[in-house]
């Protein structure tokens, strides 16, 4: 396909794109949230400052919710507004609206939520005492298990057994546009418009809590300034809050726009993790047993944690073959803010552990980390931990060749030799190189895509153009542009003749959520199918051309003629998801084809550590991946580069600090994300192995870039530091403070 | 919007080349005056504390975080916002993938414009250093830096400021 610029690119570059808070809404009130001051307890009183004239404010609490006080998601355990008890600091309790934002801020400060505290769980790694148990017998939200072969027997007979424990911290999404949502009532319909990834998630949450059917609720996506998973489920909360305020205000529009500090403190983050590996290898260095224990902090409510755990454990063995595997995963409740979706969805955590561990295993048996990986990388015909045979539609990628290409792009050999020489002579700088190999299953896990039953509609417009109607949102990743390209290719049009409809639940069918790297692969494929059906419809009933004979000009003419014959109607076709043949997964036993296909990647990091400050800096970074066919090279490269930098931030800089369950560095002043000057150019190459069931031959691209960088960077730090001071970094973010502690411990152990 | 005691103050400034007079609360931020009083919503609020740069405007030709500037401080000064930038100049940024979600982009473009219009800056600083005041969470910065590089180069080739 021809290179194509982002459709809305110039509007964004000139500031003309109008996000929710850029659009004046006549008569609009501002809404704000009164939140819990403590991490757990019983609400004893909500007191309103008598010095404030409350008659001019709209005030909402849990008693104003028409339907169940539940956030509709997997388990519906999270209240819309706390009633009786609170489970985390910043949990929403009361909503207030007023037209003057300054008076509103003062009013919010004038509400005191009094709580009789109960013992919170503030460290998910420590088994709860009886008085801390809030769910089941031990706060477990979900346990999952994958078993293949006999891991204990294989460990007993292994030539070497190597253990390791790896930890990752919470990560904030830092979409640059904070959460923003408006609601109003039109006739009998509650309308919600705002920043979001998944309009139908918001619709379902509104239907449930407001006790309305879908004809009386409408959800429209506004241009969305970044999501990364942070706007997957959380916008449902803002939507319900804005709608409740609007309903209480007689249908007047109410807008809620979070300040950055509120957004950082109160909304979801990446799940913290602790992963333990026990690995057996034979005398040649082949993996014979992988026993992996995954523990995730779920935070105060279930939200999406069971699914994050699922994706995490399925990816926990990395892209390697091992005949005997036992992965046991558990996500537990704590009294932190609920953890939620974040780019990669559990897979970055478990693959950080795996890839750091692979280096340590190679080191322990005296093998080169690249040679060790090449020996163990999955070959077509071999099986994954769930027993899925890689091959057919999941195969075709030479993962060893892909790694070689990354090594070449990252100048592995040259930089390794240079680093060794450099480290011998430099007084305080140490350089190293690190590698990682990763995989990422695109689309929903197992039978998830079947349950989603996604639909896309395409319609011929009166002027002959084609409109694509899908619920998939543009949030910066390029949905609109790529959808236009895919439809244009399927219809024989120029992309400029394709209209991509704004996701509005009154207009577009449910194409599933905009998550899981599924948009181009799954929904893009539905666009192709729907275009094919439209052609067929018009071809058989219309122009006299045979089935599928219409294309480009003839299709355009057929659409215009159809409109002339059928005034007031439109020719349209809808496609519904069907799984690729032969893909089977047992949801109960976790056996079978966890994903229809996988994207594969390899990263090389070149890092420099300053021994005076213990700060690590990435000097060079190379990433090579097979994401199937690349539909738009500039957008795809941008996805990889952005994901790599977000992952470098997670690896080195980004630390959520908590005190008594509250995030205390909820500002961009002291929660540090990478600037342009903190990262090098990210070198990117693609290996294209087309996926027959993906839109335009594509697999997923959104999340894979988040998987590989953190372990590659930490492996490079270990390479830089290990041979001299023995520092063995196993936790991220590897901040200077944390690295200094490691260095000091190593020096102490060496008697320096 | 007035003071607590009802007083507003008059501020005259040059905005995007034209004289403008506004009556504001003395505590009002330039960003709010631009967005909510004058309807210039191209400048975004990403953090409200001068870290992210999404609200960057040029004050007398120099980048400033408009969330940290009081409108009252703009008296007699010249302010340029993203609304003054000609779309036709931004081709190199479009082609390089300098924008994804677009929320940081107006601020990025204003800083880039400052870099482009002051070639001397590039003698002492790298493009990455010059752009370090604008946080972007989508692009990983390559699209921005490559686009700015091409923008600056195209200028150099055509022999002067555009």
Contacts between the chains, C-beta under 8 A, distances in Angstrom:
chain1	res1	chain2	res2	distance
A	5	B	94	5.2
A	5	B	95	6.4
A	6	B	94	7.0
A	6	B	97	7.3
A	6	B	99	6.8
A	6	B	100	7.9
A	8	B	102	7.4
A	9	B	94	4.6
A	9	B	99	5.6
A	10	B	87	5.2
A	10	B	90	6.6
A	10	B	94	6.0
A	11	B	102	7.7
A	12	B	99	4.3
A	12	B	101	7.9
A	12	B	102	3.1
A	12	B	105	5.0
A	13	B	87	7.1
A	13	B	90	4.6
A	13	B	93	5.6
A	13	B	94	6.2
A	13	B	98	7.0
A	13	B	99	5.4
A	13	B	102	7.8
A	13	B	105	5.8
A	13	B	106	8.0
A	13	B	109	5.8
A	14	B	42	7.1
A	14	B	82	6.5
A	14	B	83	7.7
A	14	B	85	6.1
A	14	B	87	4.9
A	14	B	90	6.9
A	14	B	106	7.7
A	14	B	109	7.7
A	15	B	41	7.4
A	15	B	42	2.3
A	15	B	43	7.0
A	15	B	44	8.0
A	15	B	81	7.6
A	15	B	82	3.7
A	15	B	83	6.3
A	15	B	85	7.9
A	15	B	105	7.4
A	15	B	106	3.9
A	15	B	109	7.7
A	16	B	42	7.0
A	17	B	102	5.2
A	18	B	41	6.7
A	19	B	44	7.3
A	19	B	103	6.9
A	21	B	35	7.8
A	21	B	41	7.6
A	21	B	45	7.7
A	22	B	35	7.5
A	22	B	41	3.6
A	24	B	39	7.4
A	102	B	1	8.0
A	173	B	137	7.7
A	174	B	135	7.7
A	174	B	137	5.2
A	175	B	101	6.9
A	175	B	103	7.2
A	175	B	137	6.2
A	176	B	44	7.2
A	176	B	46	4.6
A	176	B	52	6.3
A	176	B	54	5.7
A	176	B	101	6.7
A	176	B	103	3.7
A	176	B	104	4.6
A	176	B	135	6.9
A	176	B	136	7.2
A	176	B	137	5.7
A	176	B	138	8.0
A	177	B	44	6.9
A	177	B	46	7.2
A	177	B	101	6.9
A	177	B	103	4.0
A	178	B	46	7.5
A	223	B	102	7.2
A	224	B	101	6.8
A	225	B	44	7.5
A	225	B	101	4.7
A	225	B	102	6.3
A	225	B	103	3.0
A	226	B	100	7.8
A	226	B	101	4.0
A	226	B	103	6.1
A	226	B	137	5.6
A	226	B	138	6.0
A	227	B	101	7.9
A	228	B	137	7.2
A	259	B	48	6.1
A	260	B	46	6.8
A	260	B	47	4.3
A	260	B	48	5.9
A	260	B	49	7.4
A	260	B	52	7.9
A	475	B	101	5.9
A	476	B	100	3.8
A	476	B	101	2.8
A	476	B	102	6.7
A	476	B	138	4.8
A	477	B	100	6.9
A	477	B	138	7.9
A	478	B	100	7.4
A	634	B	95	7.4
A	634	B	96	7.3
A	634	B	97	4.4
A	634	B	143	7.6
A	635	B	97	6.7
A	637	B	97	6.9
A	637	B	142	7.8
A	638	B	97	4.3
A	638	B	100	5.9
A	638	B	138	7.2
A	638	B	139	5.6
A	638	B	140	7.4
A	638	B	142	7.8
A	638	B	143	5.4
A	640	B	140	7.9
A	641	B	139	6.4
A	641	B	140	3.4
A	641	B	141	7.6
A	641	B	142	4.7
A	641	B	143	7.1
A	642	B	100	6.7
A	642	B	137	7.3
A	642	B	138	4.7
A	642	B	139	5.3
A	642	B	140	4.4
A	643	B	140	7.4
A	644	B	140	5.8
A	645	B	140	3.7
A	645	B	141	6.7
A	646	B	137	6.7
A	646	B	140	7.6
A	667	B	47	7.3
A	667	B	49	6.3
A	667	B	51	7.4
A	668	B	46	7.8
A	668	B	47	4.5
A	668	B	49	6.8
A	668	B	51	3.7
A	668	B	52	5.6
A	668	B	135	6.9
A	669	B	49	6.0
A	669	B	51	5.6
A	673	B	135	6.1
A	673	B	137	6.7
A	674	B	141	8.0
A	675	B	131	7.8
A	675	B	132	4.2
A	675	B	133	7.7
A	675	B	134	7.9
A	675	B	135	6.4
A	675	B	141	7.9
A	676	B	127	7.7
A	676	B	128	4.4
A	676	B	129	8.0
A	676	B	131	4.4
A	676	B	132	5.3
A	676	B	134	7.5
A	676	B	136	7.7
A	676	B	141	4.1
A	676	B	144	6.8
A	676	B	145	6.3
A	677	B	126	7.5
A	677	B	128	4.6
A	677	B	129	5.2
A	677	B	131	7.6
A	677	B	132	4.0
A	678	B	132	7.7
A	679	B	140	6.9
A	679	B	141	6.4
A	681	B	142	5.6
A	681	B	145	7.4
A	682	B	140	5.4
A	682	B	142	5.7
